[in-house]
Amino acid sequence: MTTHGEFEIFLATSPGFEPVLCKEAEAHGFKDPKVITGGVTVRGGWPEVWRANLELRGVGRVLARIGEFRAMHLAQLDKRARRVVWGDVLRPDVPFRVQVSCKGSRIYHSGAAAQRIEKAIREELGAPLSADAEVIIKARIDDDLCTIAVDTSGESLHKRGHKEAVNKAPMRETLASLFLRQCRYDGTEPVVDPMCGSGTFIIEAAEIAAGLRPGRSRRFAFEQLATFDEAAWQRLRATTDVAKPAHRFFGSDLDAGAIRMSRANAERAGVSEMTEFQQLAITELTAPSGPPGLVIINPPYGDRLGDRDDLRPLYRSIGQTLLNRFAGWRVGLVTSEASLAKATGLPFAPPFGPVSHGGLRVSLFLAGPLK
């Protein structure tokens, strides 16, 4: 078991986004990033775990892999789980819980396997078991190999800690940031979202441009671990490189409630001075003055055939408005239906995706710069 020096750190993300997250990890200087199913692995120590939680926008949670052994049956799992030096990572006074998944292994009952690991930790370390503990040990038994990790994030990292108001079908902040990255957005151009909902795309774009770190307003499960160094963590949090962006970020929506939510969320995120939200129909949209940038849009999808037919006129008007008024701008459109993207008349390249969003498979259609 490795808890000192370097170990494997797993950065979980939505399926389909692994290569995009890998590029982000690389850009942030994480060591040896590799794409695997469901995420990216990097190597590092506990300071890299803290930094991944604090800095990476596209990661859903960060797992530190702390042990690995073969286990063919439950008695062997019990015995080998007791050899793990739990006190190197867990504190005896902090509640924990265990989650187990089994795949292609002789141990196939995940509940029974979880009970064995829980018992080993309770008896070897003395830590209390709790069904709602923030500290979660995740064990994966795959082809008789048991990999033990600790979830260092706690609540999913899309919960940035400064957004309270959401609309009916919110785009998760982690997904919004990955879509922006896939649009080649790097913080150096203006962004327009004409169907902004609760403001997620615009707030993420503004934060990226300002150099604000996504985890700055929240706490993490790693603060409850034996490996946590409060002084080192405060030093890491204090090293910030906040800039005043050269451009502004514009959200609009037909719904007055969405505009109120967006403004409140931008205020809480500390980006209200660089963002602007207006109640507008798509047909009223005009390009802001200044250089062109990115229009990103996440319109209604329509998950039934009749809905899709009803939405075609909306997609047509999106396309007409952008083609007539947004020359020089790039467009990123997120939808579950290629036929709706086609209805815009925009010159889209083959899409990126599909990826999972709210139980649907959606793709990102990119066009531009528009003529």
C-alpha positions as CSV (number, residue, x, y, z in Angstrom):
1,M,0.0,0.0,0.0
2,T,1.4,3.4,-1.0
3,T,0.4,6.5,0.9
4,H,3.7,8.2,1.0
5,G,5.4,9.4,-2.2
6,E,3.6,8.7,-5.5
7,F,0.5,6.7,-6.2
8,E,-2.2,6.4,-8.8
9,I,-4.9,9.1,-8.7
10,F,-8.1,8.5,-10.7
11,L,-9.9,11.5,-12.1
12,A,-13.5,10.4,-12.8
13,T,-15.5,12.1,-15.6
14,S,-18.7,11.5,-17.7
15,P,-18.2,8.7,-20.2
16,G,-17.1,10.1,-23.6
17,F,-15.2,13.1,-22.0
18,E,-12.1,11.1,-20.9
19,P,-9.8,12.5,-23.7
20,V,-11.0,16.1,-23.0
21,L,-10.2,15.7,-19.3
22,C,-6.8,14.2,-20.1
23,K,-5.9,17.3,-22.1
24,E,-7.0,19.5,-19.1
25,A,-4.9,17.4,-16.7
26,E,-1.9,17.7,-19.0
27,A,-2.4,21.5,-19.3
28,H,-2.4,21.7,-15.5
29,G,0.9,19.9,-15.3
30,F,-0.3,16.6,-13.8
31,K,2.2,13.7,-14.2
32,D,1.6,10.8,-16.7
33,P,-2.1,11.4,-17.6
34,K,-3.6,8.3,-19.2
35,V,-7.2,7.8,-20.6
36,I,-9.0,4.8,-19.1
37,T,-12.8,4.0,-19.2
38,G,-14.6,6.5,-17.0
39,G,-11.8,8.9,-16.4
40,V,-8.1,9.6,-16.4
41,T,-5.2,8.3,-14.2
42,V,-2.3,10.5,-13.2
43,R,0.5,9.9,-10.7
44,G,1.3,12.0,-7.7
45,G,1.2,12.4,-3.9
46,W,-1.4,14.0,-1.6
47,P,-0.7,17.6,-2.7
48,E,-1.6,16.6,-6.3
49,V,-4.9,15.1,-4.9
50,W,-5.7,18.4,-3.2
51,R,-4.7,20.3,-6.4
52,A,-6.8,18.1,-8.7
53,N,-9.9,18.8,-6.5
54,L,-9.2,22.5,-6.4
55,E,-8.1,23.2,-10.0
56,L,-9.6,20.7,-12.5
57,R,-12.9,21.9,-13.9
58,G,-13.9,18.7,-15.8
59,V,-13.4,16.1,-13.0
60,G,-16.5,14.7,-11.2
61,R,-14.5,13.2,-8.3
62,V,-10.9,12.4,-7.4
63,L,-10.0,8.9,-6.1
64,A,-6.7,8.1,-4.5
65,R,-5.8,4.5,-5.1
66,I,-4.2,3.2,-1.8
67,G,-4.0,-0.6,-2.1
68,E,-4.4,-3.6,-4.4
69,F,-4.4,-7.3,-3.8
70,R,-5.9,-10.6,-5.1
71,A,-8.9,-12.0,-3.4
72,M,-10.6,-15.3,-4.6
73,H,-13.1,-15.6,-1.7
74,L,-14.5,-13.6,1.2
75,A,-12.2,-15.1,3.9
76,Q,-9.2,-14.1,1.8
77,L,-10.7,-10.6,1.3
78,D,-11.1,-10.3,5.0
79,K,-7.5,-11.4,5.7
80,R,-5.9,-9.2,3.1
81,A,-8.1,-6.1,3.9
82,R,-6.7,-6.3,7.5
83,R,-3.1,-6.0,6.1
84,V,-3.9,-2.6,4.7
85,V,-2.4,0.0,7.0
86,W,-5.7,2.0,7.2
87,G,-4.3,4.4,9.8
88,D,-2.0,5.8,7.1
89,V,-5.0,7.3,5.4
90,L,-8.1,7.2,7.7
91,R,-8.5,8.8,11.1
92,P,-9.8,6.7,13.9
93,D,-12.2,9.5,15.0
94,V,-13.8,10.1,11.5
95,P,-16.8,8.0,10.3
96,F,-16.4,6.1,7.1
97,R,-18.4,3.9,4.7
98,V,-17.5,1.3,2.1
99,Q,-18.8,0.9,-1.5
100,V,-17.8,-2.2,-3.5
101,S,-18.4,-3.2,-7.1
102,C,-17.6,-6.7,-8.4
103,K,-17.0,-7.7,-12.0
104,G,-15.9,-11.0,-13.5
105,S,-14.7,-12.3,-10.1
106,R,-15.3,-15.2,-7.8
107,I,-16.5,-12.8,-5.2
108,Y,-19.7,-11.6,-6.8
109,H,-21.8,-10.3,-3.8
110,S,-20.8,-6.7,-3.4
111,G,-22.8,-6.3,-0.1
112,A,-21.0,-9.2,1.5
113,A,-17.6,-7.9,0.3
114,A,-18.3,-4.4,1.7
115,Q,-19.2,-5.9,5.1
116,R,-15.8,-7.7,5.3
117,I,-13.9,-4.5,4.4
118,E,-16.0,-2.5,6.9
119,K,-15.3,-5.0,9.6
120,A,-11.6,-5.0,8.9
121,I,-11.4,-1.2,9.2
122,R,-13.5,-1.1,12.3
123,E,-11.5,-3.8,14.1
124,E,-8.0,-2.7,12.9
125,L,-8.4,1.1,13.2
126,G,-11.4,1.6,15.4
127,A,-13.1,4.2,13.1
128,P,-16.9,4.4,13.3
129,L,-19.0,3.1,10.4
130,S,-21.8,5.5,9.2
131,A,-24.3,5.2,6.3
132,D,-23.9,8.9,5.5
133,A,-20.2,9.4,6.1
134,E,-18.3,11.9,4.0
135,V,-15.3,9.6,3.8
136,I,-15.9,6.7,1.4
137,I,-13.7,3.8,0.7
138,K,-14.3,2.4,-2.8
139,A,-13.2,-1.1,-3.6
140,R,-13.4,-2.6,-7.1
141,I,-13.0,-6.4,-7.5
142,D,-12.3,-7.0,-11.1
143,D,-11.1,-10.4,-12.3
144,D,-10.3,-11.3,-8.7
145,L,-8.1,-8.2,-8.2
146,C,-9.3,-5.9,-5.4
147,T,-8.3,-2.3,-5.9
148,I,-8.9,0.0,-2.9
149,A,-9.3,3.7,-3.2
150,V,-10.5,6.6,-1.1
151,D,-12.9,9.2,-2.5
152,T,-11.1,12.4,-1.7
153,S,-13.8,14.8,-3.0
154,G,-17.0,14.1,-1.0
155,E,-19.8,15.8,-2.8
156,S,-19.5,15.6,-6.6
157,L,-17.2,18.3,-7.9
158,H,-19.8,19.8,-10.2
159,K,-21.1,21.4,-6.9
160,R,-18.7,24.3,-7.0
161,G,-20.1,25.6,-3.7
162,H,-21.2,29.0,-4.9
163,K,-24.3,28.1,-7.0
164,E,-27.7,27.8,-5.4
165,A,-30.3,28.5,-8.0
166,V,-30.7,26.0,-10.9
167,N,-33.4,25.6,-13.6
168,K,-35.3,22.4,-14.5
169,A,-32.6,20.7,-16.6
170,P,-29.3,22.2,-15.5
171,M,-26.1,21.5,-17.3
172,R,-23.5,20.3,-14.7
173,E,-20.6,22.7,-14.3
174,T,-18.1,19.9,-15.0
175,L,-19.8,19.1,-18.3
176,A,-20.1,22.8,-19.3
177,S,-16.4,23.3,-18.8
178,L,-15.6,20.2,-20.9
179,F,-17.9,21.3,-23.7
180,L,-16.2,24.7,-23.6
181,R,-12.8,23.1,-23.8
182,Q,-13.9,21.0,-26.7
183,C,-15.0,24.2,-28.4
184,R,-11.3,25.3,-28.1
185,Y,-12.3,28.0,-25.6
186,D,-9.3,29.1,-23.6
187,G,-10.6,32.3,-21.8
188,T,-9.3,34.8,-24.4
189,E,-12.5,35.6,-26.3
190,P,-16.1,36.7,-25.5
191,V,-18.8,34.1,-25.1
192,V,-22.5,34.3,-25.8
193,D,-25.2,31.9,-24.6
194,P,-28.6,32.8,-25.9
195,M,-30.5,30.1,-23.9
196,C,-28.5,30.5,-20.7
197,G,-30.9,28.8,-18.2
198,S,-29.2,29.3,-14.7
199,G,-26.1,30.7,-16.4
200,T,-23.7,27.7,-16.2
201,F,-21.9,28.2,-19.5
202,I,-21.4,31.9,-19.0
203,I,-20.3,31.6,-15.4
204,E,-17.8,28.8,-16.2
205,A,-16.4,30.8,-19.2
206,A,-16.0,33.9,-17.1
207,E,-14.3,31.9,-14.3
208,I,-11.9,30.4,-16.8
209,A,-11.0,33.8,-18.2
210,A,-10.5,35.3,-14.8
211,G,-8.3,32.4,-13.6
212,L,-10.7,31.5,-10.7
213,R,-10.3,28.0,-9.5
214,P,-13.5,25.8,-9.5
215,G,-13.0,24.4,-6.0
216,R,-12.3,27.7,-4.3
217,S,-15.6,28.0,-2.4
218,R,-16.1,24.5,-1.1
219,R,-14.7,21.9,1.3
220,F,-13.6,18.3,0.4
221,A,-13.5,14.9,2.0
222,F,-9.7,14.8,2.0
223,E,-9.8,17.4,4.8
224,Q,-11.1,14.5,7.0
225,L,-8.2,12.2,6.2
226,A,-5.0,11.4,8.2
227,T,-2.9,12.6,5.2
228,F,-4.3,16.1,5.4
229,D,-1.9,19.0,6.1
230,E,-3.9,22.1,6.9
231,A,-1.0,24.5,6.6
232,A,0.1,23.1,3.2
233,W,-3.5,23.2,1.9
234,Q,-3.9,26.9,2.9
235,R,-0.7,27.7,1.1
236,L,-2.0,26.0,-2.0
237,R,-5.3,27.8,-1.8
238,A,-3.5,31.1,-1.4
239,T,-1.5,30.8,-4.6
240,T,-4.0,32.3,-7.0
241,D,-3.5,34.1,-10.3
242,V,-6.8,36.0,-10.8
243,A,-6.9,38.3,-13.8
244,K,-9.4,40.8,-15.1
245,P,-10.6,39.3,-18.4
246,A,-10.2,41.4,-21.6
247,H,-13.8,40.4,-22.7
248,R,-17.3,40.2,-21.3
249,F,-19.6,37.2,-21.2
250,F,-23.3,37.5,-22.3
251,G,-26.2,35.3,-21.4
252,S,-29.8,35.7,-22.5
253,D,-33.0,33.7,-22.1
254,L,-36.7,34.2,-22.8
255,D,-37.5,33.2,-19.2
256,A,-37.3,36.1,-16.7
257,G,-36.8,33.6,-13.8
258,A,-33.7,32.2,-15.6
259,I,-32.2,35.7,-15.9
260,R,-32.8,36.3,-12.1
261,M,-31.1,32.9,-11.3
262,S,-28.2,33.6,-13.6
263,R,-27.5,37.0,-12.1
264,A,-27.7,35.6,-8.5
265,N,-25.4,32.7,-9.4
266,A,-22.9,35.1,-11.1
267,E,-22.9,37.3,-8.0
268,R,-22.2,34.3,-5.7
269,A,-19.4,33.1,-8.1
270,G,-17.8,36.6,-8.0
271,V,-18.1,37.2,-11.8
272,S,-21.1,39.6,-12.0
273,E,-18.9,42.5,-13.2
274,M,-17.7,40.5,-16.2
275,T,-21.1,39.0,-17.1
276,E,-24.3,40.4,-18.5
277,F,-27.7,38.7,-18.5
278,Q,-30.7,39.9,-20.5
279,Q,-34.3,38.6,-21.1
280,L,-34.4,38.2,-24.9
281,A,-36.0,35.9,-27.5
282,I,-33.5,34.2,-29.8
283,T,-34.8,36.3,-32.7
284,E,-33.9,39.5,-30.7
285,L,-30.3,38.4,-30.2
286,T,-27.5,40.6,-31.7
287,A,-23.7,40.1,-31.5
288,P,-22.0,42.3,-28.8
289,S,-19.6,45.0,-30.1
290,G,-16.0,44.1,-30.2
291,P,-14.2,41.0,-31.6
292,P,-16.0,37.8,-32.4
293,G,-15.8,34.8,-30.1
294,L,-17.9,31.7,-29.2
295,V,-21.7,31.2,-29.2
296,I,-22.5,28.2,-27.0
297,I,-26.0,27.0,-26.9
298,N,-27.9,24.1,-25.2
299,P,-31.4,24.3,-26.5
300,P,-34.3,22.0,-25.6
301,Y,-33.8,18.6,-27.1
302,G,-37.3,16.9,-27.2
303,D,-36.9,13.3,-26.2
304,R,-40.1,12.2,-28.0
305,L,-40.7,12.3,-31.8
306,G,-43.6,14.9,-31.6
307,D,-41.4,17.2,-29.4
308,R,-38.6,17.1,-32.0
309,D,-41.0,18.2,-34.8
310,D,-42.3,21.0,-32.5
311,L,-38.7,22.2,-31.9
312,R,-37.6,22.4,-35.6
313,P,-38.8,26.0,-36.0
314,L,-36.8,27.1,-32.9
315,Y,-33.6,25.5,-34.3
316,R,-34.3,27.1,-37.6
317,S,-34.5,30.5,-36.0
318,I,-31.3,29.9,-34.0
319,G,-29.5,29.2,-37.3
320,Q,-31.0,32.2,-39.1
321,T,-30.1,34.6,-36.3
322,L,-26.5,33.4,-36.0
323,L,-25.9,33.3,-39.8
324,N,-27.4,36.8,-40.2
325,R,-25.8,38.5,-37.2
326,F,-22.8,36.6,-35.9
327,A,-20.3,36.6,-38.8
328,G,-16.8,35.6,-37.6
329,W,-18.2,33.8,-34.5
330,R,-17.8,30.1,-33.8
331,V,-20.8,28.1,-32.7
332,G,-21.1,25.1,-30.3
333,L,-24.5,23.5,-30.1
334,V,-25.4,20.7,-27.7
335,T,-28.3,18.5,-28.7
336,S,-29.4,14.8,-28.6
337,E,-30.7,15.0,-32.2
338,A,-28.6,15.3,-35.3
339,S,-31.8,16.2,-37.3
340,L,-32.4,19.2,-35.0
341,A,-28.8,20.4,-35.5
342,K,-29.3,20.0,-39.2
343,A,-32.5,22.2,-39.0
344,T,-30.3,25.2,-38.0
345,G,-28.7,25.3,-41.5
346,L,-25.4,26.0,-39.8
347,P,-22.3,24.4,-41.4
348,F,-21.5,21.9,-38.6
349,A,-18.5,19.6,-38.7
350,P,-19.0,15.9,-37.7
351,P,-20.1,16.0,-34.0
352,F,-18.2,15.3,-30.8
353,G,-19.9,12.6,-28.7
354,P,-22.2,11.2,-27.8
355,V,-21.7,11.8,-24.1
356,S,-24.2,11.4,-21.2
357,H,-26.1,14.4,-19.9
358,G,-29.1,14.0,-17.6
359,G,-29.9,10.5,-18.7
360,L,-29.7,11.4,-22.4
361,R,-26.9,10.9,-25.0
362,V,-26.0,14.3,-26.4
363,S,-23.4,15.5,-28.9
364,L,-21.6,18.8,-29.5
365,F,-21.9,20.3,-33.0
366,L,-19.3,22.8,-33.9
367,A,-19.3,25.4,-36.7
368,G,-17.4,28.4,-37.8
369,P,-16.1,30.9,-37.9
370,L,-19.4,31.8,-39.6
371,K,-19.2,33.6,-43.0
